[in-house]
Amino acid sequence: MANDFLIVVDMQNDFVSGSLGTPEAQAIVEAVAQRAEEFEGTVVFTKDTHDKDYLQTQEGAKLPVTHCVRDTPGWELVDELERIQLTRDALVFDKPSFGSLDLAAWLVEQNDVEPIDSIELVGLCTDICVVSNALLIKANLPEVPMRVEAGLCAGVTPQSHQAALDTMSSCQVEVR
């Protein structure tokens, strides 16, 4: 039996319909939910997680749009993904930054127990958190095949989405 992992990155209200929402993010919700629901391996979620002092952080100074503040509606997964997370009792990694060191370390532990056959990433935003997590994971598990489903990701802009896909491809992440 295959040991496959699906990482659903930051499918949260603020990135879909909230303070940083985009039409591109809204357009992928159903397809991401379908992929997560039908995936036969382990599904894991990440959540961008900030505190109320977000605007005083380095990220807040560079992106002065309050978003994904812990325990607010914008921080929650979109309803379609929240239901899947609860149904599957899937792990959720809250991450204070673009990439999750905890997720990468957990995947290394999982690989030590039973070699991982593949890791797939989908979600938001391609050009910030998806690429950051992909490169962190790839750096920690360079021999594990990894792919990103381009049509199940959305970036801040279509141009930055494509640039991130190109970056991941150049780092030996398969882009489909």
JOQUI-V608025 format. One record per residue. N is the residue number from 1. RES is the residue in three letters. PSI is psi in radians with two decimals (NA if undefined). Layout:
n->N res->RES psi->PSI
n->N res->RES psi->PSI
This chain:
n->1 res->MET psi->2.40
n->2 res->ALA psi->2.60
n->3 res->ASN psi->1.41
n->4 res->ASP psi->2.59
n->5 res->PHE psi->2.41
n->6 res->LEU psi->2.14
n->7 res->ILE psi->2.02
n->8 res->VAL psi->1.92
n->9 res->VAL psi->2.05
n->10 res->ASP psi->0.75
n->11 res->MET psi->1.17
n->12 res->GLN psi->2.71
n->13 res->ASN psi->-0.77
n->14 res->ASP psi->-0.49
n->15 res->PHE psi->-0.25
n->16 res->VAL psi->-0.99
n->17 res->SER psi->0.01
n->18 res->GLY psi->-2.52
n->19 res->SER psi->-0.44
n->20 res->LEU psi->0.37
n->21 res->GLY psi->2.66
n->22 res->THR psi->2.74
n->23 res->PRO psi->-0.61
n->24 res->GLU psi->-0.69
n->25 res->ALA psi->-0.75
n->26 res->GLN psi->-0.63
n->27 res->ALA psi->-0.37
n->28 res->ILE psi->-0.11
n->29 res->VAL psi->-0.91
n->30 res->GLU psi->-0.74
n->31 res->ALA psi->-0.68
n->32 res->VAL psi->-0.74
n->33 res->ALA psi->-0.73
n->34 res->GLN psi->-0.75
n->35 res->ARG psi->-0.79
n->36 res->ALA psi->-0.64
n->37 res->GLU psi->-0.67
n->38 res->GLU psi->-0.21
n->39 res->PHE psi->2.31
n->40 res->GLU psi->-0.11
n->41 res->GLY psi->-2.59
n->42 res->THR psi->2.24
n->43 res->VAL psi->2.31
n->44 res->VAL psi->2.50
n->45 res->PHE psi->2.61
n->46 res->THR psi->2.67
n->47 res->LYS psi->2.13
n->48 res->ASP psi->2.25
n->49 res->THR psi->2.03
n->50 res->HIS psi->2.80
n->51 res->ASP psi->3.04
n->52 res->LYS psi->-0.37
n->53 res->ASP psi->0.33
n->54 res->TYR psi->-0.78
n->55 res->LEU psi->-0.29
n->56 res->GLN psi->-0.02
n->57 res->THR psi->2.92
n->58 res->GLN psi->-0.77
n->59 res->GLU psi->-0.75
n->60 res->GLY psi->-0.58
n->61 res->ALA psi->-0.61
n->62 res->LYS psi->-0.47
n->63 res->LEU psi->1.43
n->64 res->PRO psi->0.98
n->65 res->VAL psi->1.91
n->66 res->THR psi->2.28
n->67 res->HIS psi->2.72
n->68 res->CYS psi->0.76
n->69 res->VAL psi->2.23
n->70 res->ARG psi->2.37
n->71 res->ASP psi->0.36
n->72 res->THR psi->2.81
n->73 res->PRO psi->-0.61
n->74 res->GLY psi->-0.42
n->75 res->TRP psi->-0.41
n->76 res->GLU psi->2.65
n->77 res->LEU psi->2.62
n->78 res->VAL psi->2.64
n->79 res->ASP psi->-0.77
n->80 res->GLU psi->-0.67
n->81 res->LEU psi->-0.56
n->82 res->GLU psi->-0.76
n->83 res->ARG psi->-0.74
n->84 res->ILE psi->-0.73
n->85 res->GLN psi->-0.78
n->86 res->LEU psi->-0.76
n->87 res->THR psi->-0.75
n->88 res->ARG psi->-0.15
n->89 res->ASP psi->0.77
n->90 res->ALA psi->2.54
n->91 res->LEU psi->2.56
n->92 res->VAL psi->2.22
n->93 res->PHE psi->1.97
n->94 res->ASP psi->2.31
n->95 res->LYS psi->2.26
n->96 res->PRO psi->-0.06
n->97 res->SER psi->-2.99
n->98 res->PHE psi->-0.75
n->99 res->GLY psi->2.71
n->100 res->SER psi->1.90
n->101 res->LEU psi->-0.61
n->102 res->ASP psi->-0.73
n->103 res->LEU psi->-0.82
n->104 res->ALA psi->-0.76
n->105 res->ALA psi->-0.70
n->106 res->TRP psi->-0.73
n->107 res->LEU psi->-0.67
n->108 res->VAL psi->-0.77
n->109 res->GLU psi->-0.78
n->110 res->GLN psi->-0.71
n->111 res->ASN psi->-0.58
n->112 res->ASP psi->-0.60
n->113 res->VAL psi->-0.83
n->114 res->GLU psi->2.08
n->115 res->PRO psi->2.30
n->116 res->ILE psi->2.30
n->117 res->ASP psi->-0.65
n->118 res->SER psi->2.70
n->119 res->ILE psi->2.29
n->120 res->GLU psi->2.40
n->121 res->LEU psi->2.45
n->122 res->VAL psi->2.81
n->123 res->GLY psi->-2.60
n->124 res->LEU psi->2.71
n->125 res->CYS psi->2.35
n->126 res->THR psi->-0.78
n->127 res->ASP psi->0.00
n->128 res->ILE psi->-1.30
n->129 res->CYS psi->-0.60
n->130 res->VAL psi->-0.87
n->131 res->VAL psi->-0.69
n->132 res->SER psi->-0.80
n->133 res->ASN psi->-0.70
n->134 res->ALA psi->-0.78
n->135 res->LEU psi->-0.62
n->136 res->LEU psi->-0.82
n->137 res->ILE psi->-0.78
n->138 res->LYS psi->-0.68
n->139 res->ALA psi->-0.58
n->140 res->ASN psi->-0.44
n->141 res->LEU psi->1.14
n->142 res->PRO psi->-0.38
n->143 res->GLU psi->-0.06
n->144 res->VAL psi->2.16
n->145 res->PRO psi->2.30
n->146 res->MET psi->2.48
n->147 res->ARG psi->2.72
n->148 res->VAL psi->2.26
n->149 res->GLU psi->1.80
n->150 res->ALA psi->-0.69
n->151 res->GLY psi->-0.13
n->152 res->LEU psi->0.39
n->153 res->CYS psi->2.75
n->154 res->ALA psi->2.49
n->155 res->GLY psi->-3.11
n->156 res->VAL psi->-0.71
n->157 res->THR psi->2.79
n->158 res->PRO psi->-0.60
n->159 res->GLN psi->-0.76
n->160 res->SER psi->-0.52
n->161 res->HIS psi->-0.87
n->162 res->GLN psi->-0.69
n->163 res->ALA psi->-0.71
n->164 res->ALA psi->-0.71
n->165 res->LEU psi->-0.74
n->166 res->ASP psi->-0.73
n->167 res->THR psi->-0.84
n->168 res->MET psi->-0.71
n->169 res->SER psi->-0.70
n->170 res->SER psi->-0.31
n->171 res->CYS psi->0.41
n->172 res->GLN psi->0.52
n->173 res->VAL psi->2.18
n->174 res->GLU psi->2.24
n->175 res->VAL psi->2.12
n->176 res->ARG psi->NA
